[in-house]
Amino acid sequence: MSFKDLNISTVTLTDLYKSSLVSLEEERNNPKLKSEEEGTVPKTVNKVAGSTLEQPKPVPEELRVPRYLGEHKRKVSLLVRFEKDTHISDLALEMLSKMLGACRLNLADVAIINTAKQEFTIGDIKKSMSPQVVMLFGQDQQKLALPFVFPDFKIQLHDQVTYLSAPDLGYLATSDPTVKELKMKLWNNLKTIFNV
């Protein structure tokens, strides 16, 4: 006997395939359902051999994973803004490397994320990278959709993440006379965050 000669009753078929067989007879006989030729998309028939199909779950929004420099081993995310550089300027990177070294960190411990080259929110960073510390250098906090706004040099703990906002890193790396005081404020915050 071959499969061609196999005769299965409708009752057996519906028992075997109760969650995957769809009754199209209702769609064909229902005058309310219009075809694509009439300008509308046909409605999905939700009847299946005596039961109903579950509605498909909505597809989650695409997770935006920021591109970054570093390996993010210690879960420290540094958000910078450099229009002309892929990640960060050489001068700012040199200053940042010295600061990180003083905190017993290096570039492998952090992720340097240039917000001038990509769009995302703090929610995207939290979902895709699970940071423990987020430092915002010259960032528009509202554009990043932070659930709060806080001033520069005030350490903020929210939802198990430590946040710190500071002036633009490119500006901090310059030799402007006012920068020395700002660097000292930043250093005091870093000592608190990293227990230095």
C-alpha positions in Angstrom: 0.0 0.0 0.0 1.4 3.5 -0.9 0.6 6.9 0.5 -1.5 7.6 -2.6 -3.9 4.9 -1.6 -4.2 6.0 2.0 -7.7 7.2 2.9 -8.0 9.4 6.0 -11.3 10.7 7.2 -12.0 14.4 7.8 -12.5 13.8 11.5 -9.0 12.2 11.8 -7.5 14.9 9.7 -8.9 17.7 11.9 -7.8 15.8 15.1 -4.3 15.5 13.7 -4.0 19.0 12.4 -6.3 21.0 14.6 -3.9 23.9 15.0 -2.7 24.2 11.5 -5.7 23.5 9.1 -7.6 26.6 8.1 -11.2 26.5 6.8 -11.2 28.6 3.6 -14.9 27.7 2.9 -16.1 30.5 5.2 -13.9 33.0 3.4 -15.2 32.0 0.0 -18.9 32.1 1.0 -18.8 35.3 3.0 -19.8 38.3 0.8 -18.4 40.7 3.4 -14.9 39.6 2.7 -13.6 41.3 -0.5 -10.7 40.1 -2.6 -7.6 42.0 -3.4 -8.9 42.6 -6.9 -11.7 44.7 -5.4 -9.2 46.9 -3.7 -9.0 45.5 -0.2 -6.9 42.8 1.4 -8.9 39.8 2.4 -9.4 39.3 6.1 -7.7 36.4 7.8 -10.0 33.6 8.7 -9.4 32.6 12.3 -11.5 29.4 12.3 -9.6 26.1 12.4 -11.5 22.9 12.4 -13.8 23.8 15.2 -11.4 26.1 17.1 -9.9 29.5 16.6 -6.3 30.4 15.9 -4.4 32.7 18.2 -3.7 36.1 16.8 0.0 36.5 15.9 2.1 38.4 18.5 3.3 41.8 17.4 6.9 41.8 16.1 9.1 43.6 18.6 10.7 46.9 17.5 14.1 46.4 16.0 16.7 46.7 18.7 19.1 49.5 17.9 22.6 48.4 19.0 25.0 51.3 19.0 28.4 51.0 17.3 31.3 51.7 19.7 35.0 51.7 20.3 36.3 49.4 23.0 35.2 46.0 24.4 32.8 47.1 27.2 34.3 44.5 29.6 33.5 46.6 32.8 30.1 47.8 31.4 31.1 51.5 31.3 29.4 53.3 28.4 30.9 56.7 27.4 28.6 58.8 25.2 30.6 61.4 23.3 29.8 63.7 20.3 32.4 64.2 17.6 31.0 65.3 14.2 34.3 64.8 12.2 35.6 61.6 13.8 34.3 58.1 13.6 34.4 57.6 17.3 36.5 60.2 19.1 39.3 62.7 18.3 42.9 61.7 19.0 43.3 64.6 21.5 40.2 63.5 23.5 41.2 59.9 23.3 44.6 60.7 24.8 43.0 62.6 27.7 40.4 59.9 28.2 43.0 57.2 28.3 44.9 59.0 31.1 41.7 59.5 33.1 40.7 55.8 32.7 44.2 54.7 33.6 43.9 56.7 36.9 40.7 54.8 37.6 42.4 51.5 36.9 40.5 51.1 33.6 41.5 51.0 30.0 39.8 51.1 26.6 38.9 47.5 26.7 36.8 48.2 29.8 34.6 50.8 28.2 32.5 51.5 25.1 33.0 54.9 23.5 29.8 55.7 21.6 29.7 58.6 19.2 26.2 60.0 19.2 26.9 62.3 16.3 27.1 59.4 13.9 24.1 57.3 15.0 20.7 57.7 16.7 19.5 55.7 19.7 18.1 56.2 23.1 19.3 55.3 26.6 16.7 52.5 26.4 18.5 51.0 23.4 21.8 51.1 25.2 20.3 49.5 28.3 18.7 46.7 26.3 21.6 45.9 24.0 24.6 46.6 26.3 23.4 46.4 30.0 25.7 49.1 31.2 26.5 49.7 34.9 27.9 53.2 34.4 26.8 55.7 31.7 28.8 58.9 31.2 27.3 61.6 29.1 29.8 64.1 27.6 28.1 67.1 26.1 24.9 65.1 25.5 21.3 66.3 25.1 19.6 64.3 27.8 16.1 64.7 26.4 17.2 63.6 22.9 18.5 60.4 24.5 15.1 59.9 26.1 16.4 59.8 29.7 13.6 59.4 32.2 15.0 62.4 34.1 17.2 65.4 33.5 20.2 66.2 35.8 23.0 68.8 35.9 26.6 68.2 35.0 28.9 66.7 37.7 25.9 65.3 39.7 26.1 61.5 40.0 22.7 60.0 39.4 21.6 56.4 40.2 18.6 55.2 38.3 17.4 51.6 37.7 20.7 50.1 38.8 22.7 52.3 36.4 25.1 55.1 37.6 24.9 58.2 35.4 27.2 61.1 35.2 26.9 64.1 32.9 29.8 66.4 32.0 30.7 69.0 29.3 31.8 68.0 25.9 34.9 65.7 25.9 36.4 67.6 23.0 36.2 70.8 25.0 37.6 69.2 28.1 40.6 68.0 26.0 41.5 71.6 25.0 44.0 73.9 26.8 41.3 76.5 27.6 42.0 78.0 31.1 38.5 77.2 32.4 38.9 73.5 31.6 41.2 72.8 34.5 38.4 73.4 37.0 36.0 71.3 35.0 38.5 68.4 34.8 38.9 68.6 38.6 35.1 68.2 39.0 35.1 65.3 36.6 38.0 63.7 38.4 36.2 64.0 41.8 33.2 62.3 40.3 35.2 59.5 38.8 36.9 58.8 42.1 33.5 58.4 43.7 32.1 56.2 40.9 35.2 53.9 40.7 36.2 54.0 44.3 39.7 55.4 43.6 
